[in-house]
């Protein structure tokens, strides 16, 4: 879900979009500003999301775990902080990669012991391979922790970003709408 959100934001940035009256609509072929009622049909109204338990009076919601709590959980076990934030797919990917890197570093250790016993010349390359897998293991812990920390901070980020196909004179294009609120 968050990956799709970041892809949409990236498309908006690449298209060079700018806000107009709280909403930005950008054509993929024509990056000039377009009023909502002139070229494209109005999008249907998006209903307000239901109230989330634990919401504060300002309308935002508190994450089920604090950002530091999510960070420490993911340092201990990559994916735990994401699972606590109800980001189960992301958490599963971190756990899966943790298993792959841990398994490969154990495998490289066994092979290294065997090569040392036999007096092989490939010991140095196997040592480097083992170190590479250990670095990837450490990086997975760090990246999972940082991702959980940021996800906890972005817990109440608005999800009403949308991309849709739109007719453009002389071809086909796409529009990106990013609502934002002014203080």
C-alpha positions in Angstrom: 0.0 0.0 0.0 2.8 2.4 0.9 4.8 1.4 -2.1 1.9 2.3 -4.4 1.6 5.7 -2.5 5.3 6.4 -3.1 5.1 5.4 -6.7 2.2 7.8 -7.2 4.0 10.7 -5.4 7.0 10.0 -7.6 4.9 10.2 -10.8 3.5 13.5 -9.5 7.0 14.9 -9.0 8.2 13.6 -12.4 5.2 15.2 -14.1 6.1 18.6 -12.5 2.7 19.0 -10.8 1.7 22.0 -8.9 -1.2 22.6 -6.5 -4.3 24.7 -7.4 -7.1 25.3 -4.9 -6.0 22.3 -2.8 -5.9 19.8 -5.7 -3.3 19.2 -8.4 -4.2 17.7 -11.7 -1.3 17.1 -14.1 -1.5 15.6 -17.6 1.3 13.3 -18.7 1.6 15.0 -22.1 0.8 18.6 -21.1 2.3 19.7 -17.8 0.3 23.0 -17.7 -2.2 23.6 -15.0 -5.7 22.5 -15.8 -8.8 23.7 -13.9 -10.9 20.8 -12.6 -14.0 21.8 -14.5 -12.5 22.6 -17.9 -10.8 19.6 -19.5 -11.4 16.6 -17.4 -14.7 15.3 -15.8 -14.9 15.8 -12.1 -13.9 12.8 -10.1 -16.5 11.3 -7.8 -16.5 12.5 -4.2 -14.4 10.3 -1.9 -16.3 9.5 1.4 -14.5 10.4 4.6 -12.7 7.4 6.2 -14.4 5.9 9.3 -13.2 7.0 12.7 -10.3 5.0 13.9 -10.2 4.0 17.6 -7.5 6.0 19.4 -8.0 9.1 17.2 -7.2 12.4 18.9 -9.4 15.5 18.8 -7.6 17.0 15.8 -8.8 14.1 13.6 -5.4 12.4 13.3 -4.9 8.9 14.7 -2.2 7.5 16.9 -0.2 4.5 15.6 -0.6 1.3 17.6 3.1 1.7 18.6 5.4 4.7 18.9 8.0 5.4 16.3 10.8 4.4 18.7 8.9 1.3 19.7 8.5 0.3 16.0 12.2 0.9 15.5 13.3 -1.2 18.4 11.0 -4.0 17.5 12.4 -4.1 13.9 15.9 -4.0 15.2 15.2 -7.1 17.4 13.3 -8.9 14.6 13.0 -7.3 11.2 9.3 -7.1 10.2 8.0 -7.0 13.8 7.6 -3.3 13.8 5.9 -3.4 10.4 3.5 -6.1 11.6 2.6 -4.1 14.7 1.8 -1.2 12.3 -0.5 -3.5 10.3 1.9 -3.5 7.4 2.0 -7.3 7.1 3.3 -7.6 3.5 6.3 -5.3 4.2 7.0 -7.1 7.5 6.8 -10.5 5.7 9.3 -9.3 3.1 11.8 -8.2 5.8 11.4 -11.5 7.6 11.8 -13.5 4.4 15.0 -11.6 3.5 16.2 -12.1 7.1 15.8 -15.8 6.6 17.6 -15.8 3.2 20.6 -13.8 4.5 20.8 -15.8 7.7 20.6 -19.1 5.9 23.2 -18.1 3.3 25.6 -16.8 6.0 25.3 -20.1 7.8 25.8 -22.0 4.6 28.9 -19.9 3.8 30.3 -20.6 7.3 29.9 -24.4 6.8 31.6 -24.2 3.4 34.4 -22.0 4.8 35.1 -24.6 7.6 35.2 -27.4 5.0 37.6 -25.4 2.7 39.9 -24.7 5.7 40.0 -28.4 6.6 40.9 -29.4 3.1 43.4 -26.6 2.7 41.7 -25.1 -0.4 42.9 -22.0 -2.1 39.4 -20.6 -2.2 39.3 -19.8 1.5 39.8 -16.0 1.0 36.9 -15.8 -1.5 34.6 -17.8 0.8 35.5 -15.5 3.7 34.5 -12.5 1.6 31.3 -14.2 0.6 30.5 -14.9 4.3 31.2 -11.3 5.2 29.0 -10.1 2.3 26.0 -12.1 3.7 26.6 -10.8 7.2 26.6 -7.2 5.9 23.4 -7.9 4.1 21.9 -9.3 7.3 23.0 -6.2 9.3 21.6 -3.9 6.5 18.3 -5.7 6.6 18.0 -5.0 10.4 18.9 -1.4 9.9 16.6 -0.8 6.9 13.7 -2.6 8.6 14.2 -0.4 11.7 14.3 2.8 9.7 11.3 1.8 7.6 9.2 1.0 10.7 10.2 4.3 12.3 9.2 6.3 9.3 6.0 4.3 8.8 5.0 5.1 12.4 5.5 8.8 11.8 3.5 8.6 8.6 0.7 6.7 10.2 -2.0 9.3 9.6 -0.7 10.3 6.1 -3.8 10.9 3.8 -4.5 8.1 1.5 -6.7 10.0 -1.0 -4.1 10.1 -3.7 -5.3 8.8 -7.1 -4.1 8.2 -10.6 -6.6 7.7 -13.5 -6.5 7.5 -17.3 -7.7 10.7 -19.0 -8.4 11.6 -22.7 -6.0 14.1 -24.1 -6.5 15.7 -27.5 -4.4 13.8 -29.9 -3.6 10.9 -27.7 -4.0 9.2 -24.3 -2.7 10.6 -21.0 -3.1 10.3 -17.3 -4.0 12.6 -14.5 -2.6 12.6 -11.0 -4.6 14.2 -8.2 -3.0 15.0 -4.8 -5.3 16.7 -2.4 -3.6 18.7 0.4 -4.8 20.8 3.2 -3.7 24.3 4.0 -3.3 25.3 7.6 
